Amino acid sequence: MSEALEMTTFRLVPGLTGADFVNANEDINDYLRRQPGFRWRRIVQDDDGTITDIVAWDSAADGRRSASGIMTEMVDSPVHATIDHASVDFRIVPGLGHIS
């Protein structure tokens, strides 16, 4: 079974660090772990400050359903205040295969 990857890139609100973003995600991490199809999540930061948040799902439908909940059910999460929303690029890409 191939996984689907949810990939979101964005910049943080000025004055915040990658550590601030990670710390603001506690409730989002709990939410993701409860979602059907969740596999794993990785957060990385490029030298220019861009954050890339990657979540692996069993299917693209699982990723879309969860993303919708983050914007509705989790609307009060502190993580939303850390993101420069004008800089967000979000997509879910179905996998073609897996190489170990």
C-alpha positions as CSV (number, residue, x, y, z in Angstrom):
1,M,0.0,0.0,0.0
2,S,1.4,3.4,-0.9
3,E,1.1,6.4,1.4
4,A,0.0,9.9,0.6
5,L,2.1,12.8,1.8
6,E,0.6,16.1,3.0
7,M,3.2,18.7,2.5
8,T,2.8,22.2,3.8
9,T,5.5,25.0,3.5
10,F,5.2,28.4,5.2
11,R,7.1,31.1,7.1
12,L,6.6,31.9,10.7
13,V,5.2,35.1,12.2
14,P,8.2,37.5,12.6
15,G,10.0,37.0,15.9
16,L,9.1,33.4,16.3
17,T,11.4,30.4,16.0
18,G,11.0,26.8,14.7
19,A,11.0,25.8,18.4
20,D,8.1,28.1,19.0
21,F,6.2,26.4,16.2
22,V,7.0,22.9,17.4
23,N,5.9,23.8,20.9
24,A,2.6,25.2,19.7
25,N,1.8,21.9,18.1
26,E,1.1,19.7,21.1
27,D,-2.7,19.7,20.6
28,I,-2.3,19.2,16.8
29,N,0.0,16.2,17.4
30,D,-2.6,14.6,19.7
31,Y,-5.3,15.4,17.0
32,L,-3.2,13.8,14.2
33,R,-2.5,10.6,16.2
34,R,-6.3,10.1,16.6
35,Q,-7.0,10.4,12.9
36,P,-7.7,7.3,10.8
37,G,-4.8,6.7,8.4
38,F,-2.2,8.7,10.2
39,R,1.3,7.2,9.8
40,W,3.9,9.8,10.8
41,R,4.8,13.5,10.9
42,R,8.1,15.4,10.3
43,I,8.8,19.1,10.7
44,V,11.9,20.7,9.2
45,Q,13.2,24.2,8.8
46,D,15.4,25.4,5.9
47,D,18.3,27.9,6.3
48,D,16.0,30.7,5.1
49,G,13.5,30.0,7.9
50,T,10.9,28.2,5.7
51,I,9.1,25.4,7.6
52,T,8.1,22.2,5.8
53,D,5.6,20.1,7.7
54,I,5.2,16.6,6.2
55,V,2.5,14.2,7.3
56,A,2.1,10.7,5.9
57,W,-1.3,9.2,5.5
58,D,-2.7,5.8,4.3
59,S,-4.5,7.8,1.6
60,A,-5.0,11.3,0.2
61,A,-8.6,11.1,1.5
62,D,-7.4,10.6,5.1
63,G,-5.1,13.6,4.7
64,R,-7.8,15.8,3.3
65,R,-10.2,14.9,6.1
66,S,-7.6,15.6,8.7
67,A,-6.6,18.9,7.2
68,S,-10.2,20.0,7.2
69,G,-10.5,19.2,10.9
70,I,-7.3,21.2,11.7
71,M,-9.0,24.3,10.1
72,T,-12.4,23.7,11.8
73,E,-12.2,21.4,14.9
74,M,-8.8,22.7,15.8
75,V,-9.4,26.4,14.9
76,D,-8.5,27.5,18.5
77,S,-5.1,25.8,18.4
78,P,-2.2,28.1,19.4
79,V,-0.3,26.8,16.3
80,H,-2.4,29.0,14.0
81,A,-1.0,32.2,15.6
82,T,2.6,31.1,14.7
83,I,2.1,30.9,11.0
84,D,2.3,33.6,8.4
85,H,-0.9,32.5,6.6
86,A,-0.1,34.5,3.4
87,S,3.0,32.3,2.9
88,V,1.3,28.9,3.2
89,D,1.6,26.3,0.3
90,F,-0.4,23.2,1.1
91,R,-0.8,20.0,-1.0
92,I,-1.5,16.3,-0.6
93,V,0.3,14.1,-3.0
94,P,-0.5,10.3,-3.5
95,G,2.5,8.1,-3.4
96,L,3.6,5.9,-6.3
97,G,5.6,3.4,-4.3
98,H,8.0,2.9,-1.4
99,I,11.7,2.1,-1.4
100,S,13.3,0.9,1.8
